[in-house]
Amino acid sequence: MGFLLFSGATMALPAHAEAPKAPAQPSYAVTLTAYNAVPAQTDGDPLETASGAFSNPEVVAARSRDLADELPFGTVIEFDGSAISSENTCGYDVVAKNIGYRVIADTMNARYTKRVDVLFGTKAEYTTTDKGMKNAAEVLGICNGVAIRVVGRVAINKIPKTQAELSRIVRGIGNELAVK
């Protein structure tokens, strides 16, 4: 018995068969913090990350050293703060619009574990009721229970310069993303 398949034809799966599922991307529960590219918060040259990439506050994040195998340099991640408990007083909801997707390009001090640190610009752009203007890193504070999900990888020397570029790559408009 043989099968004849015409080019361009599609074949329906039997009712009991399941369509192949895309592999689930790994996710991790981490403590989310933030930093600025200033000498007091970095090692050596604040304008260069541990991977050698430029310290771009629009797209760069650092991870704790214990997550190096799971989140190597070039890993693109997205954040989900929906599991942050109401007792947590971090400012995730306030600065979430400034986080977007991030590329792991830096490493944190060895004393930290299970953390991701988002790089923000140094501009004080958030008004607070008690202390005037604050930087996004100060507003974020320490957020426990933030889920991060791996959405791809980019070559460390081809990190996009803007959130818009990174978002286009993640959505599949560019072809630089290694994993979806």
KOLPA-319294 format. One record per residue: residue number from 1; residue in three letters; x, y, z of N, C-alpha, C, O in turn. Coordinates in Angstrom, 2 decimals, padded with zeros to 5 digits. Layout:
BEGIN
GUTOR num residu    n.px    n.py    n.pz   ca.px   ca.py   ca.pz    c.px    c.py    c.pz    o.px    o.py    o.pz
GUTOR NUM    ALA       X       Y       Z       X       Y       Z       X       Y       Z       X       Y       Z
...
***
This chain:
BEGIN
GUTOR num residu    n.px    n.py    n.pz   ca.px   ca.py   ca.pz    c.px    c.py    c.pz    o.px    o.py    o.pz
GUTOR   1    MET  000.85 -001.16  000.00  000.00  000.00  000.00  000.89  001.22  000.00  001.89  001.25  000.72
GUTOR   2    GLY  000.57  002.22 -000.78  001.38  003.43 -000.86  000.52  004.65 -000.60 -000.70  004.58 -000.61
GUTOR   3    PHE  001.20  005.75 -000.39  000.52  007.02 -000.17  000.95  007.98 -001.26  002.12  008.00 -001.66
GUTOR   4    LEU  000.02  008.75 -001.73  000.31  009.75 -002.73  000.07  011.10 -002.09 -001.03  011.38 -001.60
GUTOR   5    LEU  001.08  011.94 -002.08  000.96  013.25 -001.46  001.27  014.29 -002.52  002.36  014.31 -003.09
GUTOR   6    PHE  000.31  015.15 -002.78  000.49  016.20 -003.75  001.21  017.38 -003.11  000.97  017.71 -001.95
GUTOR   7    SER  002.07  017.98 -003.87  002.80  019.14 -003.38  001.83  020.24 -003.00  000.89  020.54 -003.74
GUTOR   8    GLY  002.07  020.83 -001.84  001.20  021.91 -001.38 -000.01  021.42 -000.63 -000.74  022.22 -000.05
GUTOR   9    ALA -000.27  020.12 -000.62 -001.42  019.58  000.09 -001.10  019.51  001.57  000.06  019.35  001.96
GUTOR  10    THR -002.12  019.63  002.38 -001.93  019.47  003.82 -002.65  018.22  004.24 -003.62  017.79  003.62
GUTOR  11    MET -002.16  017.66  005.29 -002.74  016.43  005.78 -003.27  016.68  007.18 -002.53  017.16  008.04
GUTOR  12    ALA -004.51  016.35  007.42 -005.09  016.53  008.75 -004.61  015.43  009.66 -004.41  014.29  009.24
GUTOR  13    LEU -004.42  015.78  010.93 -004.04  014.78  011.92 -005.27  014.00  012.33 -006.37  014.55  012.35
GUTOR  14    PRO -005.12  012.73  012.65 -006.26  011.98  013.17 -006.79  012.65  014.44 -006.05  013.36  015.12
GUTOR  15    ALA -008.04  012.42  014.76 -008.67  013.07  015.91 -007.94  012.78  017.21 -007.92  013.62  018.10
GUTOR  16    HIS -007.32  011.60  017.33 -006.66  011.24  018.59 -005.23  011.76  018.68 -004.60  011.65  019.74
GUTOR  17    ALA -004.70  012.31  017.60 -003.32  012.81  017.60 -003.29  014.28  017.99 -004.23  015.03  017.73
GUTOR  18    GLU -002.21  014.67  018.63 -002.04  016.07  019.01 -001.03  016.73  018.08 -000.06  016.10  017.65
GUTOR  19    ALA -001.28  017.98  017.77 -000.32  018.73  016.96  000.96  018.90  017.78  000.90  019.02  019.00
GUTOR  20    PRO  002.09  018.90  017.12  003.33  019.09  017.88  003.33  020.44  018.58  002.94  021.45  018.01
GUTOR  21    LYS  003.78  020.44  019.82  003.80  021.66  020.60  005.20  022.26  020.55  006.20  021.54  020.51
GUTOR  22    ALA  005.23  023.58  020.53  006.52  024.25  020.61  007.12  023.96  021.97  006.40  023.92  022.97
GUTOR  23    PRO  008.41  023.74  022.03  009.01  023.45  023.33  008.80  024.62  024.29  008.94  025.78  023.92
GUTOR  24    ALA  008.47  024.29  025.52  008.27  025.32  026.53  009.60  025.99  026.83  010.63  025.33  026.98
GUTOR  25    GLN  009.55  027.30  026.92  010.77  028.03  027.24  010.94  028.03  028.75  009.97  028.14  029.50
GUTOR  26    PRO  012.19  027.89  029.19  012.41  027.85  030.64  012.01  029.15  031.31  012.14  030.24  030.74
GUTOR  27    SER  011.54  029.03  032.54  011.24  030.21  033.33  011.79  029.99  034.73  011.97  028.86  035.18
GUTOR  28    TYR  012.05  031.09  035.41  012.69  031.05  036.72  012.06  032.10  037.61  011.70  033.19  037.14
GUTOR  29    ALA  011.92  031.79  038.89  011.49  032.78  039.88  012.75  033.41  040.45  013.63  032.71  040.95
GUTOR  30    VAL  012.82  034.73  040.38  014.02  035.44  040.83  013.64  036.65  041.68  012.48  037.06  041.73
GUTOR  31    THR  014.63  037.19  042.32  014.51  038.50  042.94  014.95  039.49  041.88  016.04  039.36  041.32
GUTOR  32    LEU  014.13  040.48  041.62  014.44  041.48  040.61  014.91  042.76  041.30  014.24  043.28  042.19
GUTOR  33    THR  016.05  043.25  040.87  016.59  044.51  041.35  017.03  045.31  040.14  016.85  044.88  039.00
GUTOR  34    ALA  017.60  046.48  040.37  018.04  047.32  039.26  019.34  048.03  039.64  019.68  048.15  040.82
GUTOR  35    TYR  020.04  048.48  038.62  021.29  049.22  038.84  021.47  050.26  037.76  020.75  050.29  036.76
GUTOR  36    ASN  022.45  051.13  038.00  022.81  052.16  037.04  024.27  051.96  036.65  025.05  051.43  037.44
GUTOR  37    ALA  024.64  052.39  035.47  026.02  052.26  035.00  026.84  053.42  035.55  027.21  054.35  034.83
GUTOR  38    VAL  027.12  053.33  036.84  027.94  054.33  037.53  029.01  053.57  038.31  028.78  052.43  038.71
GUTOR  39    PRO  030.18  054.19  038.54  031.28  053.48  039.21  030.90  052.82  040.54  031.40  051.73  040.83
GUTOR  40    ALA  030.06  053.43  041.34  029.70  052.87  042.64  028.88  051.58  042.52  028.79  050.82  043.49
GUTOR  41    GLN  028.28  051.33  041.36  027.42  050.16  041.20  027.96  049.13  040.20  027.28  048.16  039.89
GUTOR  42    THR  029.16  049.35  039.70  029.74  048.44  038.71  031.20  048.17  039.03  031.79  048.83  039.89
GUTOR  43    ASP  031.77  047.21  038.34  033.21  046.94  038.44  033.90  047.60  037.26  033.35  047.64  036.16
GUTOR  44    GLY  035.08  048.10  037.48  035.88  048.62  036.36  035.21  049.73  035.61  034.89  050.78  036.18
GUTOR  45    ASP  034.98  049.52  034.33  034.41  050.52  033.44  032.89  050.41  033.45  032.35  049.40  032.98
GUTOR  46    PRO  032.17  051.42  033.96  030.71  051.33  034.01  030.04  051.31  032.65  028.86  050.96  032.55
GUTOR  47    LEU  030.77  051.67  031.59  030.17  051.68  030.26  030.33  050.35  029.53  029.85  050.21  028.41
GUTOR  48    GLU  030.99  049.39  030.16  031.17  048.07  029.55  030.69  046.99  030.52  031.05  046.99  031.70
GUTOR  49    THR  029.88  046.08  030.01  029.37  044.98  030.83  030.40  043.86  030.93  031.43  043.89  030.26
GUTOR  50    ALA  030.12  042.87  031.76  031.02  041.73  031.92  031.19  040.94  030.62  032.21  040.27  030.44
GUTOR  51    SER  030.22  041.02  029.73  030.31  040.31  028.45  031.10  041.09  027.41  031.44  040.57  026.35
GUTOR  52    GLY  031.41  042.34  027.72  032.10  043.21  026.77  031.15  044.10  026.00  031.59  044.97  025.25
GUTOR  53    ALA  029.84  043.90  026.18  028.85  044.73  025.49  028.75  046.11  026.15  029.12  046.27  027.31
GUTOR  54    PHE  028.26  047.08  025.41  028.02  048.42  025.92  026.92  048.37  026.98  025.95  047.63  026.83
GUTOR  55    SER  027.07  049.14  028.05  026.07  049.21  029.12  024.87  050.04  028.66  024.76  051.21  029.01
GUTOR  56    ASN  024.01  049.44  027.89  022.85  050.12  027.33  021.65  049.97  028.27  021.12  048.86  028.40
GUTOR  57    PRO  021.22  051.05  028.93  020.14  050.93  029.90  018.77  050.60  029.30  017.81  050.38  030.02
GUTOR  58    GLU  018.70  050.57  028.00  017.42  050.24  027.37  017.22  048.73  027.22  016.08  048.27  027.17
GUTOR  59    VAL  018.30  047.96  027.15  018.13  046.53  026.86  018.95  045.57  027.73  018.73  044.36  027.67
GUTOR  60    VAL  019.87  046.07  028.52  020.79  045.19  029.26  020.25  044.79  030.63  019.59  045.58  031.31
GUTOR  61    ALA  020.55  043.56  031.01  020.29  043.06  032.37  021.49  042.23  032.80  022.25  041.72  031.97
GUTOR  62    ALA  021.65  042.12  034.10  022.69  041.28  034.69  022.00  040.13  035.42  020.85  040.24  035.83
GUTOR  63    ARG  022.74  039.03  035.57  022.20  037.92  036.34  023.23  037.53  037.39  024.43  037.77  037.24
GUTOR  64    SER  022.73  036.91  038.46  023.65  036.44  039.50  024.46  035.27  038.94  024.02  034.59  038.01
GUTOR  65    ARG  025.62  035.06  039.50  026.55  034.06  038.97  026.00  032.63  039.04  026.37  031.79  038.22
GUTOR  66    ASP  025.13  032.36  040.00  024.56  031.02  040.10  023.62  030.70  038.94  023.27  029.54  038.74
GUTOR  67    LEU  023.20  031.70  038.19  022.31  031.50  037.04  023.06  031.52  035.70  022.44  031.57  034.64
GUTOR  68    ALA  024.40  031.49  035.76  025.20  031.59  034.53  024.90  030.47  033.54  024.85  030.73  032.34
GUTOR  69    ASP  024.70  029.24  034.01  024.40  028.13  033.09  023.02  028.27  032.46  022.84  027.96  031.28
GUTOR  70    GLU  022.04  028.72  033.24  020.67  028.85  032.74  020.49  030.10  031.88  019.71  030.11  030.93
GUTOR  71    LEU  021.23  031.16  032.21  021.09  032.44  031.52  022.45  032.94  031.05  022.97  033.92  031.58
GUTOR  72    PRO  023.03  032.28  030.04  024.33  032.74  029.54  024.18  034.10  028.85  023.07  034.52  028.50
GUTOR  73    PHE  025.30  034.77  028.66  025.29  036.05  027.96  024.59  035.89  026.61  024.82  034.92  025.90
GUTOR  74    GLY  023.74  036.86  026.27  022.99  036.83  025.02  021.58  036.29  025.17  020.81  036.34  024.21
GUTOR  75    THR  021.23  035.78  026.35  019.88  035.26  026.58  018.90  036.42  026.66  019.12  037.39  027.39
GUTOR  76    VAL  017.82  036.33  025.90  016.77  037.35  025.92  015.67  036.86  026.86  015.19  035.73  026.74
GUTOR  77    ILE  015.28  037.73  027.79  014.26  037.36  028.78  013.13  038.37  028.80  013.28  039.52  028.39
GUTOR  78    GLU  011.99  037.89  029.30  010.87  038.79  029.58  010.45  038.57  031.02  010.75  037.53  031.61
GUTOR  79    PHE  009.77  039.54  031.59  009.43  039.53  033.00  007.93  039.41  033.21  007.14  039.90  032.40
GUTOR  80    ASP  007.55  038.74  034.30  006.15  038.64  034.69  006.09  038.91  036.19  006.49  038.08  037.00
GUTOR  81    GLY  005.59  040.07  036.53  005.50  040.46  037.93  004.17  040.13  038.56  003.88  040.60  039.67
GUTOR  82    SER  003.34  039.33  037.90  001.99  039.06  038.42  002.01  038.24  039.71  001.02  038.25  040.45
GUTOR  83    ALA  003.10  037.54  039.99  003.16  036.73  041.21  003.72  037.50  042.40  003.86  036.93  043.49
GUTOR  84    ILE  004.05  038.77  042.21  004.56  039.56  043.33  003.45  039.72  044.35  002.35  040.15  044.03
GUTOR  85    SER  003.75  039.36  045.58  002.72  039.39  046.63  002.37  040.83  047.00  003.16  041.75  046.77
GUTOR  86    SER  001.21  041.02  047.56  000.76  042.36  047.94  001.58  042.90  049.11  001.62  044.11  049.32
GUTOR  87    GLU  002.24  042.02  049.87  003.10  042.48  050.97  004.42  043.05  050.44  005.10  043.80  051.15
GUTOR  88    ASN  004.78  042.69  049.23  006.02  043.16  048.63  005.84  044.64  048.28  004.89  045.01  047.60
GUTOR  89    THR  006.74  045.46  048.75  006.58  046.90  048.55  007.44  047.43  047.41  007.73  048.63  047.35
GUTOR  90    CYS  007.85  046.57  046.51  008.69  047.05  045.41  007.84  047.86  044.42  006.61  047.83  044.45
GUTOR  91    GLY  008.53  048.59  043.56  007.84  049.46  042.61  007.73  048.87  041.22  007.77  049.61  040.24
GUTOR  92    TYR  007.59  047.55  041.11  007.52  046.90  039.80  006.43  047.50  038.92  006.67  047.82  037.76
GUTOR  93    ASP  005.25  047.66  039.47  004.13  048.19  038.66  004.43  049.58  038.12  003.96  049.94  037.03
GUTOR  94    VAL  005.20  050.36  038.85  005.51  051.73  038.43  006.49  051.74  037.26  006.32  052.50  036.30
GUTOR  95    VAL  007.53  050.88  037.33  008.59  050.93  036.31  008.50  049.82  035.26  009.35  049.76  034.37
GUTOR  96    ALA  007.50  048.96  035.33  007.39  047.83  034.40  007.45  048.28  032.94  008.02  047.59  032.10
GUTOR  97    LYS  006.87  049.42  032.64  006.88  049.91  031.25  008.29  050.23  030.77  008.53  050.30  029.56
GUTOR  98    ASN  009.22  050.44  031.69  010.61  050.72  031.33  011.48  049.46  031.28  012.67  049.54  030.97
GUTOR  99    ILE  010.91  048.32  031.59  011.71  047.09  031.64  011.70  046.38  030.29  012.76  046.12  029.72
GUTOR 100    GLY  010.54  046.07  029.77  010.44  045.40  028.47  011.21  044.09  028.44  011.36  043.42  029.46
GUTOR 101    TYR  011.70  043.73  027.26  012.58  042.57  027.12  013.98  043.01  027.50  014.32  044.19  027.39
GUTOR 102    ARG  014.80  042.08  027.95  016.19  042.39  028.30  017.11  041.30  027.81  016.72  040.15  027.67
GUTOR 103    VAL  018.35  041.69  027.54  019.40  040.75  027.13  020.39  040.62  028.29  020.90  041.61  028.79
GUTOR 104    ILE  020.65  039.39  028.70  021.64  039.15  029.74  023.02  039.44  029.15  023.48  038.74  028.25
GUTOR 105    ALA  023.67  040.48  029.68  024.98  040.88  029.18  025.93  041.23  030.31  027.07  041.62  030.06
GUTOR 106    ASP  025.48  041.09  031.55  026.31  041.48  032.68  026.14  040.47  033.81  025.20  039.67  033.82
GUTOR 107    THR  027.08  040.53  034.75  027.10  039.61  035.90  027.07  040.43  037.19  027.67  041.49  037.28
GUTOR 108    MET  026.36  039.91  038.16  026.27  040.58  039.45  027.39  040.14  040.38  028.09  039.17  040.12
GUTOR 109    ASN  027.54  040.87  041.46  028.49  040.53  042.51  028.18  039.12  043.03  027.02  038.72  043.10
GUTOR 110    ALA  029.22  038.38  043.38  029.09  036.98  043.80  028.22  036.81  045.05  027.74  035.71  045.30
GUTOR 111    ARG  028.02  037.85  045.84  027.23  037.70  047.07  025.73  037.52  046.80  024.99  037.12  047.69
GUTOR 112    TYR  025.28  037.80  045.57  023.87  037.68  045.24  023.57  036.34  044.56  024.39  035.84  043.79
GUTOR 113    THR  022.41  035.77  044.85  021.97  034.54  044.20  020.52  034.68  043.76  019.75  035.45  044.33
GUTOR 114    LYS  020.17  033.93  042.73  018.80  033.91  042.19  018.26  035.31  041.95  017.14  035.65  042.34
GUTOR 115    ARG  019.09  036.13  041.29  018.70  037.52  041.01  018.94  037.90  039.57  019.84  037.39  038.90
GUTOR 116    VAL  018.10  038.82  039.12  018.31  039.50  037.84  018.25  040.98  038.16  017.37  041.45  038.87
GUTOR 117    ASP  019.22  041.71  037.61  019.40  043.13  037.86  019.21  043.86  036.53  019.97  043.64  035.60
GUTOR 118    VAL  018.21  044.72  036.44  017.92  045.46  035.21  018.72  046.76  035.23  018.73  047.49  036.23
GUTOR 119    LEU  019.38  047.06  034.12  020.11  048.31  034.00  019.16  049.42  033.58  018.46  049.30  032.58
GUTOR 120    PHE  019.14  050.49  034.36  018.34  051.67  034.03  019.27  052.86  033.81  020.41  052.86  034.26
GUTOR 121    GLY  018.77  053.86  033.12  019.50  055.10  032.94  019.63  055.85  034.25  018.95  055.51  035.23
GUTOR 122    THR  020.47  056.84  034.29  020.74  057.56  035.53  019.79  058.73  035.78  019.83  059.32  036.86
GUTOR 123    LYS  018.97  059.05  034.83  018.04  060.18  034.96  017.01  059.92  036.07  016.46  058.83  036.16
GUTOR 124    ALA  016.77  060.91  036.90  015.71  060.83  037.91  014.41  061.23  037.22  014.20  062.41  036.92
GUTOR 125    GLU  013.54  060.26  036.96  012.36  060.54  036.15  011.03  060.25  036.82  009.97  060.47  036.23
GUTOR 126    TYR  011.06  059.75  038.04  009.81  059.41  038.73  009.61  060.33  039.92  010.50  060.47  040.76
GUTOR 127    THR  008.45  060.94  040.00  008.13  061.80  041.12  007.55  060.92  042.23  006.66  060.11  042.00
GUTOR 128    THR  008.07  061.10  043.42  007.53  060.38  044.58  006.95  061.42  045.53  007.34  062.59  045.49
GUTOR 129    THR  006.03  061.00  046.36  005.37  061.96  047.24  006.25  062.39  048.40  006.05  063.47  048.97
GUTOR 130    ASP  007.23  061.56  048.77  008.01  061.89  049.96  009.40  062.48  049.69  009.90  063.23  050.52
GUTOR 131    LYS  010.03  062.16  048.58  011.42  062.57  048.38  011.69  063.24  047.04  012.84  063.25  046.60
GUTOR 132    GLY  010.72  063.78  046.38  010.96  064.43  045.10  011.14  063.43  043.98  010.42  062.43  043.89
GUTOR 133    MET  012.12  063.69  043.11  012.37  062.84  041.94  013.28  061.68  042.30  014.23  061.83  043.07
GUTOR 134    LYS  012.98  060.50  041.73  013.80  059.31  041.95  014.11  058.63  040.62  013.37  058.75  039.65
GUTOR 135    ASN  015.22  057.93  040.61  015.63  057.11  039.47  014.80  055.82  039.47  014.34  055.38  040.53
GUTOR 136    ALA  014.61  055.23  038.31  013.82  053.99  038.19  014.40  052.87  039.05  013.64  052.07  039.60
GUTOR 137    ALA  015.72  052.80  039.18  016.34  051.75  040.02  015.92  051.92  041.48  015.68  050.93  042.17
GUTOR 138    GLU  015.84  053.15  041.94  015.40  053.40  043.32  013.92  053.07  043.49  013.52  052.50  044.51
GUTOR 139    VAL  013.12  053.42  042.50  011.69  053.16  042.57  011.43  051.65  042.57  010.58  051.18  043.34
GUTOR 140    LEU  012.14  050.90  041.73  011.93  049.44  041.68  012.24  048.80  043.02  011.43  048.04  043.54
GUTOR 141    GLY  013.39  049.09  043.58  013.77  048.48  044.86  014.08  047.00  044.68  014.71  046.61  043.70
GUTOR 142    ILE  013.64  046.19  045.63  013.88  044.74  045.61  012.54  044.04  045.47  011.69  044.14  046.36
GUTOR 143    CYS  012.34  043.34  044.36  011.07  042.65  044.08  011.29  041.14  044.15  012.01  040.57  043.33
GUTOR 144    ASN  010.69  040.51  045.12  010.78  039.06  045.25  009.67  038.38  044.47  008.56  038.92  044.37
GUTOR 145    GLY  009.96  037.21  043.92  008.93  036.42  043.25  008.59  036.86  041.85  007.47  036.64  041.39
GUTOR 146    VAL  009.52  037.48  041.16  009.28  037.87  039.77  009.66  036.68  038.88  010.73  036.09  039.04
GUTOR 147    ALA  008.80  036.35  037.96  009.10  035.25  037.02  009.77  035.85  035.79  009.33  036.86  035.25
GUTOR 148    ILE  010.83  035.20  035.35  011.44  035.57  034.08  011.33  034.36  033.16  011.39  033.21  033.60
GUTOR 149    ARG  011.16  034.64  031.89  011.05  033.57  030.90  012.05  033.83  029.79  012.17  034.95  029.29
GUTOR 150    VAL  012.75  032.79  029.41  013.69  032.88  028.30  012.88  032.91  027.01  012.05  032.02  026.78
GUTOR 151    VAL  013.12  033.93  026.17  012.39  034.03  024.91  013.31  033.93  023.70  012.85  033.95  022.56
GUTOR 152    GLY  014.62  033.82  023.94  015.54  033.67  022.83  016.97  033.98  023.21  017.30  034.15  024.38
GUTOR 153    ARG  017.80  034.04  022.20  019.21  034.38  022.39  019.67  035.21  021.19  019.24  035.01  020.06
GUTOR 154    VAL  020.56  036.14  021.48  021.19  036.93  020.43  022.70  036.89  020.64  023.17  036.68  021.76
GUTOR 155    ALA  023.42  037.08  019.58  024.87  037.15  019.69  025.21  038.39  020.50  024.65  039.46  020.29
GUTOR 156    ILE  026.14  038.25  021.43  026.47  039.35  022.34  026.97  040.58  021.58  026.82  041.70  022.06
GUTOR 157    ASN  027.57  040.37  020.42  028.03  041.52  019.63  026.94  042.07  018.71  027.21  042.98  017.91
GUTOR 158    LYS  025.73  041.55  018.81  024.61  042.03  017.99  023.40  042.39  018.84  022.26  042.27  018.39
GUTOR 159    ILE  023.65  042.83  020.05  022.54  043.22  020.93  021.87  044.46  020.32  022.55  045.43  020.00
GUTOR 160    PRO  020.55  044.42  020.17  019.85  045.60  019.64  020.06  046.82  020.55  020.32  046.67  021.75
GUTOR 161    LYS  019.96  047.98  019.98  020.19  049.22  020.73  018.94  049.74  021.43  019.04  050.51  022.39
GUTOR 162    THR  017.76  049.32  020.95  016.52  049.85  021.52  015.55  048.73  021.86  015.66  047.61  021.37
GUTOR 163    GLN  014.58  049.07  022.71  013.51  048.13  023.04  012.70  047.81  021.78  012.27  046.67  021.60
GUTOR 164    ALA  012.49  048.79  020.94  011.71  048.54  019.72  012.39  047.50  018.84  011.73  046.59  018.33
GUTOR 165    GLU  013.71  047.61  018.66  014.46  046.63  017.86  014.40  045.24  018.52  014.17  044.24  017.84
GUTOR 166    LEU  014.60  045.20  019.82  014.59  043.92  020.53  013.21  043.28  020.46  013.10  042.07  020.28
GUTOR 167    SER  012.18  044.08  020.59  010.81  043.57  020.51  010.52  043.00  019.11  009.88  041.95  019.00
GUTOR 168    ARG  010.97  043.68  018.07  010.77  043.17  016.71  011.45  041.81  016.53  010.90  040.91  015.91
GUTOR 169    ILE  012.65  041.68  017.08  013.37  040.41  016.97  012.62  039.30  017.70  012.46  038.20  017.17
GUTOR 170    VAL  012.16  039.60  018.91  011.43  038.59  019.70  010.14  038.17  019.00  009.77  037.00  019.04
GUTOR 171    ARG  009.47  039.12  018.37  008.22  038.80  017.66  008.46  038.11  016.34  007.51  037.73  015.65
GUTOR 172    GLY  009.73  037.93  015.97  010.04  037.18  014.75  010.17  038.01  013.51  010.23  037.46  012.41
GUTOR 173    ILE  010.21  039.32  013.64  010.33  040.16  012.47  011.77  040.16  011.96  012.01  040.25  010.76
GUTOR 174    GLY  012.73  040.05  012.88  014.12  039.93  012.50  014.51  038.45  012.47  013.72  037.61  012.90
GUTOR 175    ASN  015.67  038.14  012.00  016.08  036.73  011.98  017.28  036.47  012.88  017.94  035.44  012.74
GUTOR 176    GLU  017.57  037.39  013.81  018.72  037.26  014.66  018.47  036.37  015.89  019.43  035.95  016.53
GUTOR 177    LEU  017.22  036.09  016.21  016.90  035.34  017.42  017.13  033.86  017.21  016.61  033.27  016.26
GUTOR 178    ALA  017.91  033.25  018.08  018.27  031.85  017.92  017.20  030.91  018.43  017.06  029.80  017.91
GUTOR 179    VAL  016.44  031.30  019.43  015.43  030.43  020.05  014.16  031.24  020.18  014.19  032.42  020.52
GUTOR 180    LYS  013.05  030.61  019.92  011.75  031.28  020.15  010.95  030.46  021.11  009.82  030.84  021.44
***
